[in-house]
Amino acid sequence: MIIPDHEIKKLIKEGKLIVEPIENPENQIQSAWIELRLGSEFRVFRYTTEPFIDSKNPKEYTTLYKTDGEPFVLHPKEFVLGITHEKIKIPSDHAAYVDGRSSLGRLGVTAHITSGWVDPG
């Protein structure tokens, strides 16, 4: 079941759903979703012709921190993981789904290429 904005606001007010920081709730909480923003931490993976990235080998990527107003340049064939600005905690009887904005998708930028499901709790 998808919950509407008034239910999202109620869960936040009751402390059951935590979204921090939520700086502009009137703009971030929409009809049935919460807009999460891109944070300042990025993991830029080293380009390789290998068919996979070893998630247990931390030498495969560099962690970068972007400051406000500083551009982030994504080069061709570069794979980057970005972390949301907000931290969230979902009630144990709810789940969430992360998806990208269509305006970014039309530019070739995807929000994720793995499962978008956020587990309860």
N, C-alpha and C positions, 0 to 999 in steps of 0.2 A: 504494500500500500504506500502510495506517495502522500506525504503530509503537506498541508497548505501552510502558507506563511504565518497565519495566526497560531497554528500549532507549534511551528518552529520557535516563534517568539515566546510562547508559553513554556516550552521545554527549556529554553535559555533562562528565562526568568526563574524557573524552579530549580535551576542548577543541574538539571539532568543532561542537558546538552551544553557542552562548553566549547565556545569558539573564541579564542584569544589571540591577538586583540581584534575586536570588532569595533572599528573606529567610526563607521557610518552605517548603523543598522538599517536606516531607511533606504539606503542604496544597495547595501550588500545582501539584505534579506529580500528575496523576490517571491513571486507567487508560490513556488514550491521548491525553492533552492536557495543556497547561500553562495554568494560569489566569494571565492577564495582568490587571493592575490599571490603573485610570484614573489618569493622572498629574495634574499640577497646571497644565499649560498647555492653554488653550482658545482657539480662534479663533471669535469670535462674528461672524457675517456680518450685514451691514446688511440690514434687510428691504427688499425691492423687489418690484415687480410685474413686473419683467423675467423672461423665461422661462429665463434662465441666469445663472450667476455667472461673471464673467470671472476665471479663475484667474491671469491675468497682471497683474491690477490689485490691488495690495496695499491700496488704499484701501477695498476692499469689505468688509474685516473689521477687527475690533479683537482684539488678542491680550491675553488676561487670564491672570493667574497666581493660582491659589487656594492658600491656605495650609491646612495640616491643621486640621480642625475648622470651617473656614469653609464655610458652605453655598454651593452654586451653584444659582441659580434659573434654570430654563429657562422662558421665557415662551412663550405660544401663538404659533405661526407662526415661532418663532425657529429658525434653523439653526446648529448649533454643531458644530465638529470638536474632539474631544478627543484627546490624545496619550497613549499608554500610559506607565505608570511605568517599565516595563522596556524595555530596548533588547535586540534579539535579532540574532543572526547565525546563519544556517542553512547547513549544509554544501551544497556545490555539487551533490551527488547527492540532495538532499531538497527538498521544498517544504512549505509550511504553509498552513493555512487559518484565518482569523480569523472567529469567529462570536460572537454575543451569548449572554448567559445567558437562559434562558426566563423566569426570575423577573422580569427587567427588561422583557422583551418583553411580558409580560402587563400591564405598567404603561404600555406605549406607547413605551418607550425602545428604540431599536435600536442595535446596536454599529456598524453600517456600512450604508450604502446604495449602496456601490460594490462593486467586486470584492473579495472577501475573501481572494483568493490572495496568498500571500507567495512571491515568486520565490526560487529557489535561490541560494545564495551570499550 
